[in-house]
């Protein structure tokens, strides 16, 4: 979605700047499908949940069974992941939010410390490495106003929702500091669904000069979230507030402490050469009592990335070139214990004997290069190449005897080429072809006995896309459209072999194809009054081309876990500091199993928000807002568990019920001094 406009200082939609990861800095000049969310977009909801905001984007679908239980898919990629998000890479500044185990978590980052979200759709692997679906880039918010700024915000809503935020920022000509504390909690709508998270985020710049600067990031998060889990169809229809019986009895939850830290140094050693180098570390201590066991995990990840950028001429043609390398290492130690909740007099989980102990390590190197050539005044070409080499090891240290294994994938080459034609400075037409890949999680590489299966291969596929981006009506109307076709080979299928044990197999091929469109219009009625409607649509066809699993042929069936069609539309009316916004969502029905014998029903949602921004006195600004989500009180599944299996004759638990109509209000104050 194109950024909302500040009616006080502009009367046109402005070309959008994208991150420095790209070879160019303009959305209009990028030969790819990229969606941008600005702080104005991120604040369209209750400031606690990122899913309603991401779901306004075409081609992006974030399912949310709870604030801590999510699955993001882009163009159908990642829809079959049992829990969580994979096949998508994500970054917070220069810090990867994707673990060495291929899992991506972005919901821990507080919305109020994000300056921009950039969603790259499709496998632009020449820059991002392993991510068939694409990449999500979160830009930290920096202090950009000279002097001091202090802000406080509080939100309260239905089902015990409460979020408090305190922010302090300071900026000079040579550096900046931005520190944010937030606390978010809710009693939860369902049984056993209380949630508590608090965190501190630090971001800023040091030694800022004309040709150099050091950026720093840090984030600490504590989270404890009880888990109601999924429920069967009968419970979903008649008692959606219920938790799964075993999870309620065990009072199952997830609790962790997480630390992120990183440094990025940008400098220009010559007029024609720039370099950006970053280092990061990511630590996480996790404790998760579940009905079938208690999981303990400690993860340590660290790495570095450097890239060089040059702007020169080749045979008289203007050209730009990026080349770099990324190293990532992830270490995991953990294990499971018996959960004796049934013998704990109704008090929930109780640790029993040790069941397993495991140590895992994964490291990879991404080497990448990309070139942009201005072949003619209105015509340019971009080409890139990525090389990935991944190695992992596994040590099972309990029960005896200890076993140790290691494995390396063959090096993976991923090329990308695109052409871009600009009939005018405000119109762009592009075509691209790229290869992408996604590495299996360590769990998917294991056999049922917990040993490495050397026959597992990374998923890979080619994406072909054509599209256009256009400004009309004196830059008051923006439209974009893209058509894509992707064929994925060596499809990874997670087969359930226990309560919480899955093994992976390469079982076939899928086809992902569709059309995406987005339109935004800015109607500046007067200097202080504006109306900004938008509409986004994704029309897709996702299916198994060849898929034979356990002797059953699913070829030709719809791909599990993703709606073929999705539409969002909204409007924001602004007048003299008052505003009213609304967002409408339509989500098509979703296949719940590979046989396509069960579908979730399609649904419609409406979210509404109103607010008022005003200046109490010079440099002291207040913002009051209130809203309602799911204003029509729709009964729907906000997340589904694909290919759910009922144990002991129980019905399969496919459904995570979405919240009914829920309300919230917010008040904030900001002072610049």
Protein Blocks (a to p, Z undefined) as FASTA:
>chain_A
ZZdddfklpcbdcdddddfkbmbfcfklpccddddddfklmmmmnolafklmmmmpghia
cddfbfklccddeehiaklpmgdcehiacdehjacfbdfkopacfklpcfklcfbdcdde
djdfklnopafkbccdddddddfbgcjdddddddddeehiacdddddddddfkbccdddd
dddddebjbghiaccdddddddddehiafkbccdddddddddddddebjadfklmmmmmm
bccfklmmnopacddddddddddddddfbfkbccdddddddddddddddfkbccdddddd
ddddddddddddeehiacddddddddddddddddddddfklmngonapaddddfbdcddd
dddddddddddddfbfkbccdddddddddddddddfbdcddddddddddddddddddddd
dfbfkbccddddddddddddfklmpcfkopacfkbccdddddddddddddeehhlaccdd
dddddddehiacdddfbfklccdddfbdcddddddddddddddfblmbccdddddddddd
dddfbdceehiafehiacehiafbdcdddddddeehiacdddddddddddfbfnlpaccd
ddddddddddddddfbghiacddddddehklopacdfbdcehiaceehiacdfbccdddd
dddddddddddZZ
